[in-house]
Amino acid sequence: MTTMTTKITFHIQNGGQLNGQARVAGDKSMSHRSIMLGSLAQGVTHVTGFLEAEDALATLQAFRDMGVVIEQLGDGCVTIHGVGKNGLKAPTKPLYLGNSGTSMRLLSGLLAGQDFDCVLTGDESLSKRPMKRVTEPLAKMGAVIKTSETGTSPLYITGQAGKLHGIDYTMPMASAQVKSCLLLAGMYAQGETTVTEPAPTRDHTERMLNGFGYPVSQHENQASINAEGQLTACDIDVPSDISSAAFFLVGASIAPNSNVLLKHVGINPTRIGVIDILRLMGANIESLNEREVGGEPVADLRVTSSQLKGIEIPEHLVPLAIDEFPVLFIAAACATGETRLTGAEELRVKESDRIQVMADGLQTLGINAKATPDGMIIQGGSMGGGVIESHGDHRIAMAFAIAGLRANSAITILDCANVNTSFPQFKAIASNLGLTLTSQEEA
């Protein structure tokens, strides 16, 4: 595994096409949750398709540090020896979660109701991300969590076993991480916890809780849970991550003479905003062999070249594609006409300010891109080459790598080590499909 002290630079030779088939990395959201719920279940849970990348491995290590025996068998196979809902042990040191905001936000809820204290820390990037969005509603449930003065990590959690109480919480923003955090805390709270979301967000937590036999009631935009349930071990087959597939959905759309088949991709309706947006832009994406695996819908996706057109992105699709916007901005840069995004202020508090960083990078490549407070306005045009600063953001780095397919000269992308947090096979898969990508490492 690449350490975060290693500097990695991507060099992209411009032009080319993508052809062939691939199965991209396992879904990161589901990989996190399989470790969390499997650890709290009674019995042994077997996971296949687990994403063996730094973010998901940070969650795995955190539960090992709390006394759970987890076997890594290779090739995405993990066996978790569950300790039951109340079987976690106090860690002997702070739980280090690397770059993973999902790990920190979900664990804050899960750990608020334990009978021990703990500290959650992360790397420099994670330590800048806002945590009050979870600590404030948790405090309404009786949780005792201290943040830094700026509302970021480290998080100091004082266990409140038996003292949490359910709340009825209407989220001010659409966030699957906040919703999941509160549902996990609700497993340890007296009474019922109900979360109301302003727009649909990914529902992997609710689906997987039900898969483990823990009842979650869902009605329209509400999810409710209480402390009465128990988790029972099960087998989980993690589908390929649509957030990782998105790079090749865009790449094959924008590169002439491309034809790519992406196998076993999760098409959960709360995650397919990227497909809906690309189809509105004119992309040729065909969904084949649709099936259900472990309660999650899966399909093979075939994508071929198309002439994309600029659109006004519907705001109701924004929460369903929030992680895919860096590469959607590349699609917009290659489209004819103007693409306009609004309602996406959440992009400013991701691993980087993805609105500003993408606008800066697109301008470097000669594209007319204007950042707005909650989105961007992009005029499609001819894309040149240049040096891009990714600001350590994995999705920025991979998005600009895909841009090389349509650039008229080479692209160099700095600070790409964090690609290993979410998609360590990106370079190998991209190269195998036809992107000319080399990387350079420096200690």
C-alpha positions as CSV (number, residue, x, y, z in Angstrom):
1,M,0.0,0.0,0.0
2,T,1.2,3.5,-0.9
3,T,1.8,5.6,2.2
4,M,0.6,9.1,2.2
5,T,4.1,10.5,2.4
6,T,4.8,9.2,-1.1
7,K,4.2,11.8,-3.8
8,I,2.7,10.4,-7.0
9,T,2.4,12.2,-10.3
10,F,0.2,11.1,-13.2
11,H,1.4,11.7,-16.8
12,I,-1.4,11.3,-19.4
13,Q,-0.6,11.1,-23.1
14,N,-3.4,12.9,-24.9
15,G,-5.8,11.2,-27.2
16,G,-6.8,7.6,-27.6
17,Q,-9.9,5.5,-27.1
18,L,-11.3,3.1,-24.5
19,N,-12.2,-0.5,-25.6
20,G,-12.8,-3.7,-23.7
21,Q,-14.4,-4.8,-20.5
22,A,-13.6,-4.4,-16.8
23,R,-14.9,-5.0,-13.4
24,V,-14.0,-2.0,-11.3
25,A,-13.4,-1.8,-7.6
26,G,-16.0,-2.8,-5.1
27,D,-18.5,-0.2,-3.8
28,K,-16.8,1.8,-1.1
29,S,-20.0,2.7,0.8
30,M,-21.0,-0.9,1.0
31,S,-17.5,-2.1,2.0
32,H,-17.5,0.3,5.0
33,R,-20.9,-0.8,6.1
34,S,-20.2,-4.5,5.7
35,I,-17.4,-4.3,8.2
36,M,-19.4,-2.2,10.6
37,L,-22.5,-4.3,10.6
38,G,-20.7,-7.6,10.3
39,S,-18.6,-6.7,13.4
40,L,-21.8,-6.0,15.4
41,A,-23.6,-9.2,14.2
42,Q,-24.0,-12.5,16.0
43,G,-22.0,-15.1,14.0
44,V,-19.6,-15.1,11.1
45,T,-20.1,-12.8,8.1
46,H,-18.4,-13.5,4.7
47,V,-17.9,-10.6,2.3
48,T,-16.9,-10.9,-1.3
49,G,-16.0,-7.9,-3.6
50,F,-14.7,-5.9,-0.6
51,L,-12.8,-2.8,-1.6
52,E,-9.2,-3.3,-0.5
53,A,-8.3,0.4,-0.6
54,E,-7.1,2.7,2.2
55,D,-10.5,4.2,3.2
56,A,-12.3,0.8,3.6
57,L,-9.2,-0.7,5.2
58,A,-9.2,2.1,7.8
59,T,-12.7,1.0,8.9
60,L,-11.5,-2.6,9.0
61,Q,-8.5,-1.7,11.2
62,A,-10.7,0.4,13.5
63,F,-12.9,-2.6,14.3
64,R,-9.8,-4.8,14.8
65,D,-8.6,-2.2,17.3
66,M,-12.0,-2.7,19.1
67,G,-11.5,-6.4,19.5
68,V,-13.1,-7.8,16.3
69,V,-11.3,-10.7,14.5
70,I,-11.4,-9.9,10.8
71,E,-9.6,-12.2,8.3
72,Q,-8.5,-10.8,4.9
73,L,-8.4,-13.8,2.6
74,G,-7.3,-11.9,-0.6
75,D,-9.1,-11.0,-3.8
76,G,-11.8,-9.0,-1.9
77,C,-12.8,-11.8,0.4
78,V,-13.1,-10.9,4.1
79,T,-14.4,-13.0,7.0
80,I,-15.7,-11.1,10.1
81,H,-16.2,-12.8,13.4
82,G,-19.0,-10.7,14.8
83,V,-19.0,-9.8,18.5
84,G,-22.7,-8.8,18.8
85,K,-24.3,-5.4,19.2
86,N,-22.7,-4.8,22.6
87,G,-19.4,-6.7,22.2
88,L,-17.0,-4.0,21.1
89,K,-14.0,-3.4,23.4
90,A,-12.4,-0.1,24.2
91,P,-9.5,0.6,21.8
92,T,-6.1,1.2,23.5
93,K,-5.2,4.1,21.2
94,P,-7.0,6.7,19.0
95,L,-8.8,5.2,16.0
96,Y,-7.0,6.5,12.9
97,L,-9.3,6.8,9.9
98,G,-7.0,8.2,7.3
99,N,-8.8,10.1,4.6
100,S,-12.2,8.5,5.2
101,G,-15.1,10.9,6.0
102,T,-17.5,8.0,5.9
103,S,-15.6,6.1,8.6
104,M,-15.5,9.1,10.9
105,R,-19.1,10.2,10.5
106,L,-20.7,6.8,10.7
107,L,-18.4,5.6,13.6
108,S,-19.3,8.8,15.6
109,G,-22.9,7.6,15.7
110,L,-22.1,3.9,16.3
111,L,-19.6,4.7,19.1
112,A,-21.7,7.4,20.9
113,G,-23.8,4.7,22.7
114,Q,-20.9,2.4,23.8
115,D,-19.7,1.8,27.3
116,F,-16.2,3.2,26.6
117,D,-14.5,6.4,25.5
118,C,-12.5,6.8,22.3
119,V,-10.9,9.3,20.0
120,L,-11.3,9.4,16.2
121,T,-8.5,11.0,14.2
122,G,-7.6,11.3,10.5
123,D,-5.1,12.7,8.0
124,E,-4.6,16.3,7.2
125,S,-7.4,16.3,4.6
126,L,-10.0,14.6,6.8
127,S,-9.1,16.9,9.7
128,K,-10.4,19.9,7.7
129,R,-13.8,18.3,7.0
130,P,-16.9,19.5,8.9
131,M,-18.1,17.2,11.7
132,K,-20.7,19.3,13.4
133,R,-23.3,18.1,10.9
134,V,-23.2,14.8,12.8
135,T,-22.1,15.9,16.3
136,E,-24.9,18.4,16.7
137,P,-27.8,16.0,16.1
138,L,-26.0,13.3,18.1
139,A,-25.9,15.8,21.0
140,K,-29.7,16.1,20.8
141,M,-29.7,12.3,21.4
142,G,-27.6,12.7,24.5
143,A,-24.2,12.0,22.9
144,V,-21.1,13.6,24.4
145,I,-18.6,14.4,21.6
146,K,-16.0,17.1,21.5
147,T,-14.6,18.5,18.3
148,S,-11.8,20.9,17.6
149,E,-12.7,24.6,17.9
150,T,-13.4,24.7,14.1
151,G,-15.9,21.8,14.3
152,T,-13.5,19.3,12.8
153,S,-11.6,16.2,14.1
154,P,-10.2,14.9,16.3
155,L,-13.4,13.7,17.8
156,Y,-13.4,12.9,21.5
157,I,-16.3,10.6,22.3
158,T,-17.4,9.9,25.8
159,G,-19.4,6.6,25.8
160,Q,-23.1,7.1,26.9
161,A,-24.2,3.4,27.1
162,G,-27.9,3.3,28.1
163,K,-28.2,7.1,28.1
164,L,-29.0,8.0,24.4
165,H,-32.6,8.7,23.5
166,G,-34.3,8.7,20.1
167,I,-35.0,11.9,18.3
168,D,-37.1,12.9,15.3
169,Y,-34.5,14.8,13.1
170,T,-35.1,16.6,9.9
171,M,-31.8,17.0,8.1
172,P,-31.0,20.5,6.8
173,M,-29.1,19.0,3.8
174,A,-29.3,15.7,1.9
175,S,-26.5,13.6,3.3
176,A,-26.3,9.8,3.5
177,Q,-23.5,10.0,6.0
178,V,-25.6,12.1,8.5
179,K,-28.6,9.8,8.0
180,S,-26.5,6.7,8.5
181,C,-24.7,8.1,11.5
182,L,-28.1,8.8,13.3
183,L,-29.6,5.4,12.4
184,L,-26.5,3.6,13.8
185,A,-26.8,5.7,17.0
186,G,-30.5,4.9,17.1
187,M,-29.5,1.2,17.5
188,Y,-28.3,2.2,21.0
189,A,-31.0,4.8,21.9
190,Q,-34.2,4.5,24.1
191,G,-37.3,5.0,22.0
192,E,-37.4,5.5,18.2
193,T,-35.1,7.5,16.1
194,T,-36.6,8.9,12.9
195,V,-34.6,10.8,10.2
196,T,-36.3,12.8,7.5
197,E,-34.2,13.8,4.5
198,P,-35.0,16.7,2.1
199,A,-34.0,14.7,-1.0
200,P,-33.2,11.0,-1.5
201,T,-29.7,9.9,-0.7
202,R,-28.0,6.5,-0.9
203,D,-29.8,3.9,1.2
204,H,-27.1,1.3,1.6
205,T,-27.3,1.5,5.4
206,E,-31.0,0.8,5.5
207,R,-30.8,-2.0,3.0
208,M,-27.9,-3.7,4.7
209,L,-29.4,-3.4,8.2
210,N,-32.5,-5.2,6.8
211,G,-30.2,-7.8,5.2
212,F,-28.7,-8.5,8.7
213,G,-32.2,-8.9,10.1
214,Y,-32.3,-5.5,11.9
215,P,-35.6,-3.8,11.2
216,V,-35.6,-0.3,9.7
217,S,-38.9,1.1,8.7
218,Q,-39.0,3.4,5.7
219,H,-41.8,5.6,4.5
220,E,-41.3,8.1,1.7
221,N,-38.4,10.3,2.9
222,Q,-38.2,9.0,6.4
223,A,-36.3,6.1,8.0
224,S,-36.9,4.9,11.6
225,I,-35.0,2.6,13.9
226,N,-35.0,1.6,17.6
227,A,-32.8,-0.4,19.9
228,E,-34.9,-3.6,19.9
229,G,-33.2,-5.4,17.0
230,Q,-30.3,-7.7,16.7
231,L,-27.9,-8.3,13.8
232,T,-27.5,-11.8,12.4
233,A,-24.5,-12.7,10.3
234,C,-25.0,-13.1,6.6
235,D,-23.1,-13.2,3.3
236,I,-22.5,-10.0,1.4
237,D,-21.4,-9.7,-2.3
238,V,-20.3,-6.1,-2.8
239,P,-21.1,-4.9,-6.4
240,S,-18.7,-2.7,-8.3
241,D,-18.7,1.0,-7.3
242,I,-20.7,3.2,-9.7
243,S,-18.5,6.1,-8.5
244,S,-15.5,4.2,-9.9
245,A,-17.3,3.1,-13.0
246,A,-18.2,6.7,-13.6
247,F,-14.7,7.6,-14.9
248,F,-15.1,5.0,-17.7
249,L,-18.7,5.9,-18.4
250,V,-17.5,9.4,-19.2
251,G,-14.2,8.3,-20.8
252,A,-15.9,6.0,-23.3
253,S,-18.6,8.7,-24.0
254,I,-16.0,11.4,-24.9
255,A,-13.3,9.4,-26.7
256,P,-14.1,8.6,-30.3
257,N,-14.5,5.0,-31.4
258,S,-14.9,3.7,-27.8
259,N,-16.9,0.7,-26.6
260,V,-16.6,-0.4,-23.0
261,L,-18.5,-3.0,-20.9
262,L,-18.4,-2.5,-17.1
263,K,-19.3,-5.7,-15.3
264,H,-21.4,-6.2,-12.1
265,V,-22.0,-2.5,-11.3
266,G,-24.3,-1.5,-8.5
267,I,-27.3,0.4,-9.9
268,N,-29.0,1.3,-6.6
269,P,-31.6,3.9,-7.5
270,T,-30.1,6.3,-5.0
271,R,-26.8,6.1,-6.8
272,I,-27.5,6.4,-10.5
273,G,-27.6,10.1,-10.9
274,V,-24.4,10.0,-12.9
275,I,-26.1,7.7,-15.5
276,D,-29.3,9.8,-15.6
277,I,-27.2,13.0,-16.1
278,L,-25.0,11.5,-18.8
279,R,-28.1,10.2,-20.7
280,L,-29.6,13.6,-20.5
281,M,-26.4,14.9,-22.2
282,G,-26.8,12.3,-24.9
283,A,-24.6,9.4,-23.7
284,N,-25.1,5.9,-25.1
285,I,-25.3,3.8,-21.9
286,E,-27.1,0.4,-22.0
287,S,-28.0,-1.5,-18.9
288,L,-27.6,-5.3,-19.4
289,N,-28.2,-8.4,-17.3
290,E,-30.0,-6.6,-14.5
291,R,-30.3,-8.6,-11.4
292,E,-30.4,-8.4,-7.6
293,V,-27.5,-9.5,-5.4
294,G,-27.9,-9.4,-1.6
295,G,-30.7,-6.8,-1.8
296,E,-28.8,-4.5,-4.1
297,P,-29.6,-4.1,-7.8
298,V,-26.7,-4.8,-10.2
299,A,-26.2,-4.7,-13.9
300,D,-23.5,-4.7,-16.7
301,L,-23.2,-1.3,-18.3
302,R,-22.2,-0.9,-22.0
303,V,-21.1,2.6,-23.0
304,T,-20.1,3.7,-26.5
305,S,-18.9,7.1,-27.9
306,S,-21.4,9.9,-28.3
307,Q,-21.5,13.6,-29.0
308,L,-22.5,15.0,-25.6
309,K,-24.5,18.2,-25.3
310,G,-24.6,20.8,-22.5
311,I,-27.6,20.7,-20.2
312,E,-28.9,22.4,-17.1
313,I,-28.4,19.6,-14.5
314,P,-31.7,18.9,-12.7
315,E,-31.3,19.8,-9.0
316,H,-33.1,16.6,-7.9
317,L,-30.3,14.5,-9.4
318,V,-27.5,16.4,-7.5
319,P,-27.6,14.4,-4.3
320,L,-27.7,11.2,-6.4
321,A,-24.4,12.1,-8.2
322,I,-22.6,14.1,-5.6
323,D,-19.4,12.1,-5.8
324,E,-19.3,11.9,-9.6
325,F,-19.3,15.6,-10.4
326,P,-15.5,15.9,-10.9
327,V,-15.7,13.6,-13.9
328,L,-19.1,15.0,-15.0
329,F,-17.4,18.4,-15.3
330,I,-15.0,16.7,-17.7
331,A,-18.0,15.5,-19.7
332,A,-19.4,19.0,-19.7
333,A,-16.1,20.4,-21.0
334,C,-16.3,18.0,-24.0
335,A,-20.0,18.7,-24.7
336,T,-21.3,21.2,-27.2
337,G,-22.9,24.2,-25.5
338,E,-23.3,25.2,-21.9
339,T,-23.7,23.0,-18.9
340,R,-25.0,24.6,-15.7
341,L,-24.9,23.0,-12.2
342,T,-26.7,24.5,-9.2
343,G,-27.6,23.2,-5.7
344,A,-24.2,21.5,-5.2
345,E,-22.6,23.6,-2.4
346,E,-21.8,20.3,-0.7
347,L,-18.9,19.9,-3.2
348,R,-17.1,22.7,-1.5
349,V,-16.5,20.5,1.7
350,K,-15.4,17.3,0.1
351,E,-11.7,16.1,0.1
352,S,-11.1,19.4,-1.5
353,D,-13.3,22.3,-2.6
354,R,-14.3,20.4,-5.7
355,I,-16.0,23.3,-7.3
356,Q,-13.0,25.7,-7.2
357,V,-10.4,23.0,-7.8
358,M,-12.2,21.7,-10.9
359,A,-12.8,25.2,-12.2
360,D,-9.1,26.0,-11.8
361,G,-8.0,22.8,-13.6
362,L,-10.5,23.3,-16.5
363,Q,-9.3,26.8,-17.0
364,T,-5.7,25.6,-17.0
365,L,-6.8,23.3,-19.9
366,G,-8.3,26.3,-21.8
367,I,-12.0,25.6,-20.9
368,N,-14.3,28.4,-20.0
369,A,-15.4,27.3,-16.5
370,K,-16.9,29.6,-14.0
371,A,-17.3,28.6,-10.3
372,T,-20.5,29.7,-8.6
373,P,-21.3,29.5,-4.8
374,D,-23.3,26.2,-5.4
375,G,-22.0,24.9,-8.7
376,M,-20.4,25.7,-12.0
377,I,-21.1,27.0,-15.5
378,I,-19.0,25.3,-18.2
379,Q,-18.8,26.1,-21.9
380,G,-17.8,23.1,-23.8
381,G,-14.8,23.6,-26.0
382,S,-11.4,22.5,-27.2
383,M,-9.2,21.1,-24.4
384,G,-5.5,21.7,-24.2
385,G,-2.9,20.1,-21.9
386,G,-1.0,21.4,-18.9
387,V,-0.2,20.8,-15.3
388,I,-3.1,20.1,-12.9
389,E,-2.9,20.4,-9.1
390,S,-5.3,17.8,-7.7
391,H,-4.9,19.1,-4.1
392,G,-4.6,15.5,-2.9
393,D,-8.2,14.7,-4.0
394,H,-8.5,11.3,-5.6
395,R,-11.6,12.1,-7.7
396,I,-10.0,15.3,-9.1
397,A,-6.9,13.3,-10.1
398,M,-8.9,10.5,-11.8
399,A,-11.2,13.0,-13.6
400,F,-8.3,14.9,-15.2
401,A,-6.7,11.6,-16.2
402,I,-9.9,10.8,-18.2
403,A,-9.7,14.4,-19.7
404,G,-6.5,13.3,-21.4
405,L,-8.6,11.3,-23.9
406,R,-9.9,14.5,-25.5
407,A,-7.0,16.9,-24.8
408,N,-4.8,18.1,-27.7
409,S,-1.6,17.8,-25.7
410,A,-0.3,15.9,-22.6
411,I,-1.6,16.4,-19.1
412,T,0.4,16.1,-15.9
413,I,-1.5,15.7,-12.6
414,L,0.2,16.4,-9.3
415,D,-0.5,14.9,-5.8
416,C,-2.2,11.7,-6.9
417,A,-1.3,9.4,-3.9
418,N,-4.9,9.5,-2.6
419,V,-6.2,7.6,-5.6
420,N,-5.2,4.6,-3.5
421,T,-7.8,5.6,-0.9
422,S,-10.7,4.7,-3.2
423,F,-9.6,3.0,-6.4
424,P,-6.0,1.5,-6.3
425,Q,-6.7,-0.4,-9.5
426,F,-7.6,2.8,-11.5
427,K,-4.3,3.0,-13.3
428,A,-4.2,-0.6,-14.3
429,I,-7.8,-0.7,-15.5
430,A,-7.5,2.6,-17.4
431,S,-4.3,1.5,-19.1
432,N,-5.8,-1.9,-20.0
433,L,-8.8,-0.1,-21.6
434,G,-6.6,2.2,-23.6
435,L,-5.6,5.3,-21.7
436,T,-1.9,6.1,-21.9
437,L,-1.2,6.8,-18.2
438,T,2.2,6.5,-16.5
439,S,2.9,7.4,-12.8
440,Q,6.0,8.7,-11.1
441,E,6.6,8.2,-7.4
442,E,8.8,10.2,-5.1
443,A,9.4,9.7,-1.4
